[in-house]
């Protein structure tokens, strides 16, 4: 557990350092019209580095050799990680071939997850796997006019 805390704190400190560097490049002071572009990112990153430093010091002072995660605890994490990685891979993959798009991939992910993890009956799985992507399609594409990654199904309907 100590090692995981040390690695996490170090990574968060490095990320905070990157944000501080970029915010300083943008300018983190106060201009004539108010805060400059890097003002809020700079101070949030400073806060993140300070808190990460506190976690790092706390982890260094602790002598715990307790296991970070057991096999039984890791299985539920994989039940979330593997399907979401598949969802991301098929939504809008890089390269010359087209993906399934956000809506079709989302419906497949929702159905798979409902059935595999939730153990819901097929009627609920099919109904929600169809309804949720259709509703979100109309909300984003027609009401808010926000284009999302589309696949072959949307192309068949002219989008």
C-alpha positions as a printed NumPy array, in Angstrom:
array([[  0.   ,   0.   ,   0.   ],
       [  2.883,   2.333,   0.792],
       [  4.383,   1.857,  -2.673],
       [  1.059,   2.644,  -4.356],
       [  0.724,   5.844,  -2.309],
       [  4.284,   6.896,  -3.148],
       [  3.85 ,   6.256,  -6.875],
       [  0.474,   8.01 ,  -6.994],
       [  1.761,  11.04 ,  -5.096],
       [  4.82 ,  11.273,  -7.342],
       [  2.735,  11.042, -10.513],
       [  0.29 ,  13.682,  -9.27 ],
       [  3.185,  15.953,  -8.331],
       [  4.666,  15.528, -11.817],
       [  1.297,  16.286, -13.41 ],
       [  0.94 ,  19.345, -11.196],
       [  4.421,  20.467, -12.217],
       [  3.49 ,  20.199, -15.89 ],
       [  0.346,  22.256, -15.325],
       [  2.297,  24.861, -13.336],
       [  4.852,  25.143, -16.135],
       [  2.169,  25.599, -18.792],
       [  0.133,  28.002, -16.668],
       [  3.258,  30.108, -16.104],
       [  3.774,  30.14 , -19.864],
       [  0.23 ,  31.472, -20.3  ],
       [  0.586,  33.96 , -17.479],
       [ -0.871,  33.381, -14.05 ],
       [ -1.012,  36.927, -12.79 ],
       [ -3.769,  39.473, -12.754],
       [ -4.219,  41.594, -15.878],
       [ -6.137,  44.798, -16.568],
       [ -9.294,  42.856, -17.41 ],
       [ -8.976,  40.28 , -14.614],
       [ -7.174,  37.008, -14.146],
       [ -4.968,  35.875, -17.006],
       [ -5.394,  32.527, -18.763],
       [ -3.163,  30.543, -16.466],
       [ -4.391,  31.983, -13.153],
       [ -6.827,  29.264, -12.078],
       [ -4.876,  26.302, -13.517],
       [ -1.717,  27.568, -11.809],
       [ -3.226,  27.817,  -8.349],
       [ -5.128,  24.551,  -8.672],
       [ -1.902,  22.824,  -9.716],
       [ -0.015,  24.402,  -6.804],
       [ -2.701,  23.047,  -4.473],
       [ -2.43 ,  19.618,  -6.11 ],
       [  1.361,  19.572,  -5.699],
       [  1.129,  20.626,  -2.041],
       [ -1.476,  17.954,  -1.25 ],
       [  0.504,  15.338,  -3.172],
       [  3.601,  16.301,  -1.206],
       [  1.652,  15.814,   2.027],
       [  0.536,  12.361,   0.835],
       [  4.122,  11.528,  -0.119],
       [  5.445,  12.54 ,   3.31 ],
       [  2.664,  10.645,   5.049],
       [  3.415,   7.521,   3.002],
       [  7.14 ,   7.791,   3.741],
       [  6.478,   7.949,   7.48 ],
       [  4.209,   4.901,   7.383],
       [  5.928,   1.528,   7.55 ],
       [  2.977,  -0.498,   6.269],
       [  3.672,  -3.484,   4.051],
       [ -0.021,  -4.197,   3.572],
       [ -1.025,  -5.402,   0.107],
       [ -2.546,  -2.706,  -2.081],
       [ -5.127,  -4.939,  -3.744],
       [ -5.922,  -8.631,  -3.526],
       [ -6.977, -10.834,  -6.417],
       [-10.569, -10.873,  -5.143],
       [-10.619,  -7.074,  -5.017],
       [ -9.05 ,  -6.724,  -8.458],
       [-11.672,  -8.806, -10.327],
       [-14.453,  -6.173,  -9.988],
       [-12.003,  -3.532, -11.226],
       [-11.306,  -5.632, -14.316],
       [-15.056,  -6.087, -14.841],
       [-15.22 ,  -2.327, -15.317],
       [-11.861,  -1.786, -17.028],
       [-12.055,  -4.418, -19.782],
       [-15.511,  -3.466, -21.154],
       [-14.801,   0.283, -21.031],
       [-11.485,  -0.26 , -22.838],
       [-13.374,  -2.182, -25.524],
       [-15.968,   0.592, -25.725],
       [-13.254,   3.203, -26.226],
       [-11.46 ,   1.061, -28.82 ],
       [-14.52 ,   0.569, -31.035],
       [-16.081,   4.042, -30.674],
       [-13.811,   6.069, -32.936],
       [-10.547,   4.224, -33.55 ],
       [ -7.609,   5.938, -35.216],
       [ -6.684,   4.756, -38.647],
       [ -8.35 ,   4.387, -42.028],
       [-11.28 ,   2.241, -40.873],
       [-14.366,   3.653, -39.216],
       [-15.537,   2.726, -35.748],
       [-19.004,   1.933, -34.509],
       [-19.599,   5.476, -33.308],
       [-20.503,   6.662, -29.846],
       [-24.152,   5.669, -29.897],
       [-23.891,   2.107, -31.207],
       [-20.82 ,   1.394, -29.077],
       [-22.598,   2.913, -26.073],
       [-25.648,   0.726, -26.593],
       [-23.507,  -2.397, -26.907],
       [-21.51 ,  -1.462, -23.828],
       [-24.631,  -0.741, -21.804],
       [-26.249,  -4.011, -22.836],
       [-23.136,  -6.059, -22.182],
       [-22.567,  -4.453, -18.819],
       [-26.192,  -4.76 , -17.731],
       [-26.269,  -8.436, -18.599],
       [-22.761,  -9.457, -17.465],
       [-22.389,  -7.439, -14.276],
       [-25.966,  -6.546, -13.389],
       [-27.501,  -9.884, -14.43 ],
       [-30.636,  -8.082, -15.653],
       [-33.191,  -9.911, -17.763],
       [-32.949,  -9.676, -21.556],
       [-36.052,  -7.489, -21.955],
       [-34.543,  -4.731, -19.805],
       [-31.16 ,  -5.103, -21.462],
       [-32.548,  -4.793, -24.988],
       [-34.946,  -1.963, -24.108],
       [-32.368,   0.21 , -22.363],
       [-29.555,  -0.624, -24.786],
       [-31.755,   0.73 , -27.558],
       [-33.508,   3.596, -25.745],
       [-30.537,   5.264, -24.048],
       [-28.414,   5.724, -27.217],
       [-31.437,   6.92 , -29.215],
       [-32.386,   9.452, -26.556],
       [-28.813,  10.696, -26.181],
       [-28.502,  10.923, -29.97 ],
       [-31.49 ,  13.253, -30.175],
       [-30.323,  15.296, -27.191],
       [-26.787,  15.875, -28.483],
       [-27.241,  15.864, -32.251],
       [-30.567,  17.64 , -32.687],
       [-31.167,  19.726, -29.569],
       [-27.676,  20.792, -28.524],
       [-26.164,  20.459, -32.021],
       [-23.026,  18.836, -30.587],
       [-21.456,  16.438, -33.087],
       [-20.315,  13.161, -31.546],
       [-18.311,  10.357, -33.168],
       [-20.654,   8.595, -35.573],
       [-20.489,   5.198, -37.175],
       [-22.242,   3.347, -39.979],
       [-25.705,   3.313, -38.369],
       [-25.868,   7.109, -38.191],
       [-24.643,   7.306, -41.811],
       [-27.564,   5.099, -42.897],
       [-29.924,   7.706, -41.429],
       [-28.114,  10.59 , -43.111],
       [-26.114,  11.954, -40.18 ]])
